[in-house]
Structures are given as C-alpha cells and as structure tokens.
Amino acid sequence: MGHTMTTGSTGSGAGTGRIVVDSGGTVLEADDAAAERLGRPAAELAGRSVSDVLGSGADGIAVVAAVGHELRSPLTSIRGYTSLLLNRWEKIGDADKQLMLGQINHDAERVTRLINELLDISRLETGRLTLTPRWVSLPELAQSVVTSIRATSPDLEAEVAVGADVPEVPADSDKIEQVLTNLVENAVKYGSPKGLRIEAELVAGSPGAVAVTVRDAGEGIAPEDLPRVFDRWFQREHGRPNGTGLGLWISRGLVEAHGGQLTVASPPGEGAAFTFTLPLASP
C-alpha cells in the first residue's frame, strides 16, 4: 500500500506535486507537477528510493527523516486549531479567531518552506536548480522579510540600511527571500532580536556586485564553530537551536547558484555577520 507525499508550492506558480511512496520507501508514481519540480521525467522517478528523489547521497534518508520530524509540530498545530474552530466557532471571540487563523497561516507557510527544503536539496545536489531572475528591490525585500518574521517574533528590532547607490538586482526573488529569511531567523534564534541590522552596499572594488549583510548584536559564534556553520546538520548549542540544521547549507547553495558567495564573520564579543553577494549581471 502506498503513502502519498505532497510537495509544497513554489514561487513559479506551478501546481502542487504528488508523489506516492510505498512502505519500503520506493516511489510508486509521481505526477507531472512533482516531476517538473524535481527536474526529472515522471517515468524516471518511479521505482527509485525516496532518498534518491528528495535527498540524494548517503544521508538522503536522514534528510527526509529530519524534515519529516520538523513537519510534525506545525501540522499538529494546524490540526488542533482547525478542529477547535470547527467545533467551537460560535463560542470563540473574534480576536481569538484571528489569532488562531494567523497561527494556522504561519504554520502552513512553515510546512511549505520545509517541503521546499527537500526539493532544494535534490536540485542543488543534482545541479538541476532553475532560477527565475527578475529585478528585485533589496530594501523592499528586506523590509518584507522583517515584517513577516516580526509577526511571530514581536520583540524583533531590525534596521534596514541600503546604500543610495545600490540598484535593483537581477535575482530569483523567492530564493533570495528564502536566504534572507533564514539569516534573519537565525540571528533572532542564536543572537538577539534586538539591534539586528540588514545592510546592502556595492562591493568595494567590484561595482558589478552587491553585498547583503545580516548583522546581530548577540554573543557571536564560538571560534571552533565558525568553520562548521555551513555544514549540513550543524546546529550551534548556544541560543534556541531547532530545525533541521540544513538552512545555512541550502542558503549557501542558493547564493552560489546566483553566482555569489555566502560568508560569516564573528569577531569576539561583536555578534555575528552573515554576508552574501549577488552579481549585477543575471545568473
């Protein structure tokens, strides 16, 4: 008997993909939408292990298991709130309804992001990631990310500082938003929600690139951890660690797919600063 795995939506506007997996972890069938997202013909997906399809490499099953574990919390929340609203709608005040619906929306977005992580891993490892560049306003994108994260982290205090000479950049807006969201969320989780700063400026000596930095005012990253922060599975013990340990690894891959680089600096006692570059020429 097969189990159905449904992929999340992406920025391309394509329909939701559907993959059916048997109890042994073998793909029985995949629809055209799932095949398009994974960059392989549907006929090639059937008969392959789900680890090969969604997370190739020796630890592919661990990738699926880690993301699957993280899916439980938001799905449990969604089921709980929807059940409560369906069964007690008339007895719940409007303010409480709005709070519950807001949490449901947030958790649904979290599910979509986690599933997209699975798809990104497969695409990055197989070199099948497809970018859809368009002109992106970095100030607008950064402010949108801050507003979104502040909805669940109301104590977030973040300043967006973009140089007047920074032009719009040709990039896949959804992917860069994903990178920036991950960096800001990490800054809140491991650093401090206070004194966070997002900066963008032309790269010194290279007018053909823009550098975006997310700088926090936390305790910084231990020197022994700095070389490992972009490793798959790595999670720092300091702060409030949770998640899959894949976010920075994926973010680096997405930036490199644009022709840029993602780096980190953390002088002792000065917090952490993650910087990614984006070329002004379309990737």
Secondary structure, 3 states (H helix, E strand, C coil): CEEEEECCCCCCCCCCCEEEEECCCEEEEECHHHHHHHCCCHHHHCCCEHHHHHCCCCCHHHHHHHHHHHHHHHHHHHHHHHHHHHHHHHHCCHHHHHHHHHHHHHHHHHHHHHHHHHHHHHHHHHCCCCCCCEEECHHHHHHHHHHHHHCCCCCCCEEEEECCCCCCEEECHHHHHHHHHHHHHHHHHHHCCCCEEEEEEEECCEEEEEEEEEECCCCCCCCCCHHHCCCCCCCCCCCCCCCCCCHHHHHHHHHHHCCCCEEEECCCCCCCEEEEEEECCCC
